[in-house]
Amino acid sequence: MMMTMMMMMMMMMMMMMMMMMMMMMMMMMMMIMMMMTTTTATTTATTTTTTTMMMMMMMIMMMMMMMMMMMMMMMMMMMMMMMMMMMMMMMMIMMMMVVVVRR
């Protein structure tokens, strides 16, 4: 029981770490993109269309990332729920066994 719990905890930790890393990477990318767009805009006024396009793309990317994060969170929640259910079941069985044995 304890071993399973530990394993689950470890898995959760790993997931969290991965998520954090992903977030960091995304942030960095966004920053770079922003810099690029700003520089282009300042240098030439003709490439405003391109900048707008890039901005739109960035927005879409952000949306996608958010969706992904949400999905991940949902999955994690589901996993947690499942584990809890399993634990409960185990406990119930144990109780039953004890009762039976006593009888």
DSSP file (Angstrom, degrees, kcal/mol; ACC not computed):
  #  RESIDUE AA STRUCTURE BP1 BP2  ACC     N-H-->O    O-->H-N    N-H-->O    O-->H-N    TCO  KAPPA ALPHA  PHI   PSI    X-CA   Y-CA   Z-CA
    1    1 A M     >        0   0    0      0, 0.0     4,-2.3     0, 0.0     5,-0.2   0.000 360.0 360.0 360.0 -54.4    0.0    0.0    0.0
    2    2 A M  H  >  +     0   0    0      1,-0.2     4,-2.7     2,-0.2     5,-0.2   0.892 360.0  54.2 -60.0 -41.0    2.6    2.5    1.1
    3    3 A M  H  > S+     0   0    0      1,-0.2     4,-2.5     2,-0.2    -1,-0.2   0.930 108.2  48.6 -60.5 -46.9    4.8    1.6   -1.8
    4    4 A T  H  > S+     0   0    0      1,-0.2     4,-2.5     2,-0.2    -1,-0.2   0.916 111.0  51.1 -59.4 -43.7    2.0    2.3   -4.3
    5    5 A M  H  X S+     0   0    0     -4,-2.3     4,-2.4     1,-0.2    -2,-0.2   0.930 110.2  48.9 -58.9 -47.5    1.3    5.6   -2.6
    6    6 A M  H  X S+     0   0    0     -4,-2.7     4,-2.6     1,-0.2    -1,-0.2   0.911 110.2  51.5 -59.1 -44.9    5.0    6.6   -2.8
    7    7 A M  H  X S+     0   0    0     -4,-2.5     4,-2.5     1,-0.2    -1,-0.2   0.922 109.6  49.5 -59.4 -46.1    5.1    5.6   -6.5
    8    8 A M  H  X S+     0   0    0     -4,-2.5     4,-2.5     1,-0.2    -1,-0.2   0.913 110.3  50.9 -60.1 -44.0    2.1    7.8   -7.2
    9    9 A M  H  X S+     0   0    0     -4,-2.4     4,-2.5     1,-0.2    -1,-0.2   0.922 109.7  50.0 -59.3 -46.5    3.6   10.7   -5.4
   10   10 A M  H  X S+     0   0    0     -4,-2.6     4,-2.5     1,-0.2    -1,-0.2   0.918 110.0  50.7 -59.5 -45.6    6.8   10.4   -7.3
   11   11 A M  H  X S+     0   0    0     -4,-2.5     4,-2.5     1,-0.2    -1,-0.2   0.916 109.9  50.2 -58.7 -45.1    4.9   10.3  -10.6
   12   12 A M  H  X S+     0   0    0     -4,-2.5     4,-2.5     1,-0.2    -1,-0.2   0.912 109.7  50.8 -60.8 -44.0    3.0   13.4   -9.6
   13   13 A M  H  X S+     0   0    0     -4,-2.5     4,-2.5     1,-0.2    -1,-0.2   0.925 109.7  50.0 -59.2 -46.9    6.2   15.2   -8.8
   14   14 A M  H  X S+     0   0    0     -4,-2.5     4,-2.6     1,-0.2    -1,-0.2   0.919 110.0  50.8 -58.5 -45.9    7.7   14.3  -12.1
   15   15 A M  H  X S+     0   0    0     -4,-2.5     4,-2.5     1,-0.2    -1,-0.2   0.917 109.9  50.0 -58.0 -46.2    4.6   15.5  -13.9
   16   16 A M  H  X S+     0   0    0     -4,-2.5     4,-2.5     1,-0.2    -1,-0.2   0.916 110.0  50.4 -59.5 -45.9    4.7   18.8  -12.1
   17   17 A M  H  X S+     0   0    0     -4,-2.5     4,-2.6     1,-0.2    -1,-0.2   0.926 110.3  49.7 -58.7 -47.2    8.4   19.2  -12.9
   18   18 A M  H  X S+     0   0    0     -4,-2.6     4,-2.6     1,-0.2    -1,-0.2   0.917 110.1  50.7 -58.5 -45.6    7.7   18.6  -16.6
   19   19 A M  H  X S+     0   0    0     -4,-2.5     4,-2.5     1,-0.2    -1,-0.2   0.916 110.0  49.9 -58.6 -45.6    4.9   21.1  -16.6
   20   20 A M  H  X S+     0   0    0     -4,-2.5     4,-2.5     1,-0.2    -1,-0.2   0.919 110.5  49.8 -59.7 -46.5    7.1   23.7  -15.0
   21   21 A M  H  X S+     0   0    0     -4,-2.6     4,-2.6     1,-0.2    -1,-0.2   0.923 110.5  50.2 -59.2 -46.3    9.9   23.1  -17.6
   22   22 A M  H  X S+     0   0    0     -4,-2.6     4,-2.6     1,-0.2    -1,-0.2   0.915 110.1  50.7 -58.3 -45.4    7.3   23.4  -20.4
   23   23 A M  H  X S+     0   0    0     -4,-2.5     4,-2.5     1,-0.2    -1,-0.2   0.923 110.0  49.7 -59.4 -46.6    6.0   26.7  -19.0
   24   24 A M  H  X S+     0   0    0     -4,-2.5     4,-2.5     1,-0.2    -1,-0.2   0.930 110.9  49.3 -58.1 -48.4    9.5   28.1  -18.7
   25   25 A M  H  X S+     0   0    0     -4,-2.6     4,-2.5     1,-0.2    -1,-0.2   0.923 111.2  49.7 -58.0 -46.7   10.4   27.1  -22.3
   26   26 A M  H  X S+     0   0    0     -4,-2.6     4,-2.6     1,-0.2    -1,-0.2   0.910 109.6  51.4 -60.1 -44.3    7.1   28.7  -23.6
   27   27 A M  H  X S+     0   0    0     -4,-2.5     4,-2.5     1,-0.2    -1,-0.2   0.923 110.0  49.2 -59.2 -46.4    7.8   31.9  -21.7
   28   28 A M  H  X S+     0   0    0     -4,-2.5     4,-2.5     1,-0.2    -1,-0.2   0.930 111.2  49.5 -58.6 -47.6   11.3   32.2  -23.2
   29   29 A M  H  X S+     0   0    0     -4,-2.5     4,-2.6     1,-0.2    -1,-0.2   0.913 110.6  50.6 -58.3 -45.0   10.0   31.6  -26.7
   30   30 A M  H  X S+     0   0    0     -4,-2.6     4,-2.7     1,-0.2    -1,-0.2   0.912 109.5  50.6 -60.1 -44.7    7.3   34.3  -26.1
   31   31 A M  H  X S+     0   0    0     -4,-2.5     4,-2.6     2,-0.2    -1,-0.2   0.933 111.1  47.9 -59.7 -48.1    9.9   36.8  -24.9
   32   32 A I  H  X S+     0   0    0     -4,-2.5     4,-2.6     1,-0.2    -1,-0.2   0.928 111.8  50.3 -59.2 -46.4   12.1   36.1  -27.9
   33   33 A M  H  X S+     0   0    0     -4,-2.6     4,-2.8     1,-0.2    -1,-0.2   0.917 110.0  50.5 -57.7 -45.7    9.1   36.5  -30.3
   34   34 A M  H  X S+     0   0    0     -4,-2.7     4,-2.8     1,-0.2    -1,-0.2   0.925 109.9  50.0 -59.0 -47.0    8.1   39.7  -28.6
   35   35 A M  H  X S+     0   0    0     -4,-2.6     4,-2.7     1,-0.2    -1,-0.2   0.935 111.4  48.9 -56.7 -49.3   11.6   41.1  -29.0
   36   36 A M  H  X S+     0   0    0     -4,-2.6     4,-2.5     1,-0.2     5,-0.2   0.934 112.3  47.8 -57.0 -49.9   11.7   40.2  -32.7
   37   37 A T  H  X S+     0   0    0     -4,-2.8     4,-2.5     1,-0.2    -1,-0.2   0.918 112.4  48.8 -59.5 -45.8    8.3   41.8  -33.4
   38   38 A T  H  X S+     0   0    0     -4,-2.8     4,-2.4     1,-0.2    -1,-0.2   0.924 111.7  48.9 -61.2 -46.0    9.3   45.0  -31.5
   39   39 A T  H  X S+     0   0    0     -4,-2.7     4,-2.4    -5,-0.2    -1,-0.2   0.931 112.6  47.4 -60.8 -47.2   12.6   45.3  -33.4
   40   40 A T  H  X S+     0   0    0     -4,-2.5     4,-2.5     1,-0.2     7,-0.2   0.913 111.7  51.0 -60.8 -43.8   11.0   44.7  -36.8
   41   41 A A  H  < S+     0   0    0     -4,-2.5    -1,-0.2    -5,-0.2    -2,-0.2   0.908 112.6  45.7 -61.8 -43.3    8.2   47.2  -36.0
   42   42 A T  H  < S+     0   0    0     -4,-2.4    -1,-0.2    -5,-0.2    -2,-0.2   0.900 114.4  47.6 -68.6 -41.2   10.7   49.9  -35.0
   43   43 A T  H  < S+     0   0    0     -4,-2.4     2,-0.4     1,-0.2    -2,-0.2   0.959 123.9  17.5 -67.4 -53.1   13.0   49.4  -37.9
   44   44 A T     <  -     0   0    0     -4,-2.5     3,-0.2    -5,-0.2    -1,-0.2  -0.979  51.6-162.3-129.6 135.5   10.5   49.4  -40.7
   45   45 A A  S >  S+     0   0    0     -2,-0.4     3,-0.6     1,-0.2    -1,-0.1   0.563  88.3  69.9 -86.3 -10.5    6.9   50.6  -40.7
   46   46 A T  T >  S+     0   0    0      1,-0.2     3,-0.6     2,-0.1    -1,-0.2   0.792  88.3  62.7 -77.9 -28.5    6.1   48.6  -43.9
   47   47 A T  T 3>  +     0   0    0     -3,-0.2     4,-1.7    -7,-0.2    -1,-0.2  -0.035  65.3 113.7 -90.5  32.9    6.3   45.2  -42.1
   48   48 A T  H <> S+     0   0    0     -3,-0.6     4,-2.5     2,-0.2    -1,-0.2   0.867  73.4  56.4 -69.0 -35.9    3.4   46.0  -39.8
   49   49 A T  H <> S+     0   0    0     -3,-0.6     4,-2.4     1,-0.2    -1,-0.2   0.917 106.7  48.7 -60.8 -45.8    1.3   43.3  -41.4
   50   50 A T  H  > S+     0   0    0      1,-0.2     4,-2.6     2,-0.2    -1,-0.2   0.906 110.8  51.0 -61.7 -43.2    3.9   40.6  -40.7
   51   51 A T  H  X S+     0   0    0     -4,-1.7     4,-2.6     2,-0.2    -1,-0.2   0.918 109.8  49.7 -60.8 -44.7    4.2   41.7  -37.1
   52   52 A T  H  X S+     0   0    0     -4,-2.5     4,-2.6     1,-0.2    -1,-0.2   0.915 110.5  50.8 -60.6 -43.4    0.4   41.5  -36.7
   53   53 A M  H  X S+     0   0    0     -4,-2.4     4,-2.5     1,-0.2    -2,-0.2   0.922 110.3  49.0 -59.0 -46.1    0.5   38.1  -38.2
   54   54 A M  H  X S+     0   0    0     -4,-2.6     4,-2.5     1,-0.2    -1,-0.2   0.898 110.0  51.7 -60.9 -42.4    3.2   37.0  -35.8
   55   55 A M  H  X S+     0   0    0     -4,-2.6     4,-2.4     2,-0.2    -1,-0.2   0.918 109.2  50.1 -60.3 -45.3    1.2   38.4  -32.9
   56   56 A M  H  X S+     0   0    0     -4,-2.6     4,-2.5     1,-0.2    -2,-0.2   0.920 110.2  50.4 -59.0 -45.9   -1.8   36.5  -34.0
   57   57 A M  H  X S+     0   0    0     -4,-2.5     4,-2.6     1,-0.2    -1,-0.2   0.901 109.6  51.2 -58.8 -43.8    0.3   33.3  -34.2
   58   58 A M  H  X S+     0   0    0     -4,-2.5     4,-2.6     2,-0.2    -1,-0.2   0.906 108.6  51.1 -60.9 -43.8    1.6   34.0  -30.7
   59   59 A M  H  X S+     0   0    0     -4,-2.4     4,-2.4     2,-0.2    -2,-0.2   0.925 110.6  48.6 -60.1 -46.2   -1.9   34.4  -29.4
   60   60 A I  H  X S+     0   0    0     -4,-2.5     4,-2.6     1,-0.2    -1,-0.2   0.916 110.6  51.4 -59.6 -44.5   -3.0   31.1  -31.0
   61   61 A M  H  X S+     0   0    0     -4,-2.6     4,-2.7     1,-0.2    -2,-0.2   0.914 108.9  51.0 -58.9 -44.9    0.1   29.4  -29.5
   62   62 A M  H  X S+     0   0    0     -4,-2.6     4,-2.5     1,-0.2    -1,-0.2   0.920 109.8  49.8 -58.3 -46.4   -0.8   30.8  -26.1
   63   63 A M  H  X S+     0   0    0     -4,-2.4     4,-2.5     1,-0.2    -1,-0.2   0.922 110.6  50.1 -58.1 -47.0   -4.3   29.4  -26.4
   64   64 A M  H  X S+     0   0    0     -4,-2.6     4,-2.5     1,-0.2    -2,-0.2   0.918 110.4  49.6 -58.2 -46.9   -3.0   26.0  -27.4
   65   65 A M  H  X S+     0   0    0     -4,-2.7     4,-2.7     1,-0.2    -1,-0.2   0.907 109.8  51.3 -60.5 -43.9   -0.6   25.9  -24.4
   66   66 A M  H  X S+     0   0    0     -4,-2.5     4,-2.6     1,-0.2    -1,-0.2   0.922 110.1  49.7 -59.2 -45.6   -3.4   26.9  -22.1
   67   67 A M  H  X S+     0   0    0     -4,-2.5     4,-2.5     1,-0.2    -1,-0.2   0.922 110.6  50.0 -58.6 -46.5   -5.6   24.1  -23.5
   68   68 A M  H  X S+     0   0    0     -4,-2.5     4,-2.6     1,-0.2    -2,-0.2   0.919 110.6  49.5 -59.3 -46.1   -2.7   21.6  -23.1
   69   69 A M  H  X S+     0   0    0     -4,-2.7     4,-2.7     1,-0.2    -1,-0.2   0.918 110.3  50.5 -60.1 -45.3   -2.2   22.7  -19.5
   70   70 A M  H  X S+     0   0    0     -4,-2.6     4,-2.5     1,-0.2    -1,-0.2   0.920 110.4  49.8 -58.8 -45.8   -5.9   22.3  -18.7
   71   71 A M  H  X S+     0   0    0     -4,-2.5     4,-2.6     1,-0.2    -1,-0.2   0.917 110.5  50.1 -59.4 -45.8   -5.9   18.9  -20.2
   72   72 A M  H  X S+     0   0    0     -4,-2.6     4,-2.6     1,-0.2    -2,-0.2   0.926 110.5  49.5 -59.0 -47.3   -2.9   17.9  -18.1
   73   73 A M  H  X S+     0   0    0     -4,-2.7     4,-2.6     1,-0.2    -1,-0.2   0.911 110.3  50.8 -59.4 -44.5   -4.5   19.2  -15.0
   74   74 A M  H  X S+     0   0    0     -4,-2.5     4,-2.6     1,-0.2    -1,-0.2   0.921 110.0  49.9 -59.2 -46.2   -7.7   17.3  -15.7
   75   75 A M  H  X S+     0   0    0     -4,-2.6     4,-2.6     1,-0.2    -2,-0.2   0.925 110.5  49.9 -58.5 -47.2   -5.7   14.1  -16.3
   76   76 A M  H  X S+     0   0    0     -4,-2.6     4,-2.6     1,-0.2    -1,-0.2   0.915 110.5  50.1 -59.0 -45.5   -3.9   14.5  -13.0
   77   77 A M  H  X S+     0   0    0     -4,-2.6     4,-2.6     1,-0.2    -1,-0.2   0.918 110.3  50.4 -59.3 -45.7   -7.1   15.1  -11.2
   78   78 A M  H  X S+     0   0    0     -4,-2.6     4,-2.6     1,-0.2    -1,-0.2   0.922 110.0  50.0 -58.6 -46.8   -8.6   12.0  -12.7
   79   79 A M  H  X S+     0   0    0     -4,-2.6     4,-2.6     1,-0.2    -1,-0.2   0.920 110.3  50.4 -58.7 -46.1   -5.6    9.9  -11.7
   80   80 A M  H  X S+     0   0    0     -4,-2.6     4,-2.5     1,-0.2    -1,-0.2   0.923 110.4  49.5 -58.1 -47.8   -5.8   11.2   -8.2
   81   81 A M  H  X S+     0   0    0     -4,-2.6     4,-2.6     1,-0.2    -1,-0.2   0.921 110.6  50.3 -58.0 -47.1   -9.5   10.3   -8.0
   82   82 A M  H  X S+     0   0    0     -4,-2.6     4,-2.5     1,-0.2    -1,-0.2   0.921 110.5  49.3 -58.2 -46.9   -8.8    6.9   -9.3
   83   83 A M  H  X S+     0   0    0     -4,-2.6     4,-2.7     1,-0.2    -1,-0.2   0.913 110.3  50.6 -60.6 -44.3   -6.1    6.3   -6.7
   84   84 A M  H  X S+     0   0    0     -4,-2.5     4,-2.6     1,-0.2    -1,-0.2   0.927 110.3  49.9 -59.8 -46.0   -8.3    7.5   -3.9
   85   85 A M  H  X S+     0   0    0     -4,-2.6     4,-2.6     1,-0.2    -1,-0.2   0.926 110.7  49.9 -57.9 -47.1  -11.0    5.1   -5.1
   86   86 A M  H  X S+     0   0    0     -4,-2.5     4,-2.5     1,-0.2    -1,-0.2   0.917 110.8  49.5 -58.2 -46.7   -8.6    2.2   -5.2
   87   87 A M  H  X S+     0   0    0     -4,-2.7     4,-2.6     1,-0.2    -1,-0.2   0.922 110.4  50.3 -59.8 -46.3   -7.3    3.0   -1.7
   88   88 A M  H  X S+     0   0    0     -4,-2.6     4,-2.6     1,-0.2    -1,-0.2   0.923 110.6  49.8 -57.8 -47.2  -10.9    3.2   -0.3
   89   89 A M  H  X S+     0   0    0     -4,-2.6     4,-2.6     1,-0.2    -1,-0.2   0.918 110.3  50.4 -58.4 -46.4  -11.7   -0.1   -1.9
   90   90 A M  H  X S+     0   0    0     -4,-2.5     4,-2.6     1,-0.2    -1,-0.2   0.925 110.6  49.2 -58.3 -47.8   -8.6   -1.7   -0.4
   91   91 A M  H  X S+     0   0    0     -4,-2.6     4,-2.6     1,-0.2    -1,-0.2   0.920 110.4  50.6 -59.3 -46.2   -9.4   -0.4    3.0
   92   92 A M  H  X S+     0   0    0     -4,-2.6     4,-2.6     1,-0.2    -1,-0.2   0.923 110.5  49.1 -58.8 -46.8  -13.0   -1.7    2.8
   93   93 A I  H  X S+     0   0    0     -4,-2.6     4,-2.7     1,-0.2    -1,-0.2   0.920 110.4  51.1 -59.5 -45.1  -11.7   -5.1    1.8
   94   94 A M  H  X S+     0   0    0     -4,-2.6     4,-2.6     1,-0.2    -2,-0.2   0.929 110.1  49.5 -58.2 -47.2   -9.2   -5.1    4.7
   95   95 A M  H  X S+     0   0    0     -4,-2.6     4,-2.7     1,-0.2    -1,-0.2   0.925 110.8  50.0 -57.3 -47.6  -12.0   -4.2    7.1
   96   96 A M  H  X S+     0   0    0     -4,-2.6     4,-3.0     1,-0.2    -1,-0.2   0.922 109.9  50.5 -57.6 -47.4  -14.2   -7.0    5.7
   97   97 A M  H  X S+     0   0    0     -4,-2.7     4,-3.1     1,-0.2     5,-0.2   0.930 110.2  49.7 -57.6 -48.6  -11.4   -9.5    6.1
   98   98 A V  H  X S+     0   0    0     -4,-2.6     4,-2.7     1,-0.2    -1,-0.2   0.929 111.9  48.4 -56.9 -47.6  -10.8   -8.5    9.7
   99   99 A V  H  X S+     0   0    0     -4,-2.7     4,-2.1     1,-0.2    -2,-0.2   0.937 113.0  47.7 -59.0 -48.5  -14.5   -8.8   10.4
  100  100 A V  H  < S+     0   0    0     -4,-3.0    -2,-0.2     1,-0.2    -1,-0.2   0.923 111.8  50.1 -59.4 -46.8  -14.6  -12.2    8.8
  101  101 A V  H  < S+     0   0    0     -4,-3.1    -1,-0.2     1,-0.2    -2,-0.2   0.917 108.7  52.1 -60.1 -44.9  -11.5  -13.4   10.6
  102  102 A R  H  <        0   0    0     -4,-2.7    -1,-0.2     1,-0.3    -2,-0.2   0.904 360.0 360.0 -60.1 -40.9  -12.9  -12.3   13.9
  103  103 A R     <        0   0    0     -4,-2.1    -1,-0.3    -5,-0.2    -2,-0.2   0.519 360.0 360.0 -66.3 360.0  -16.1  -14.2   13.3
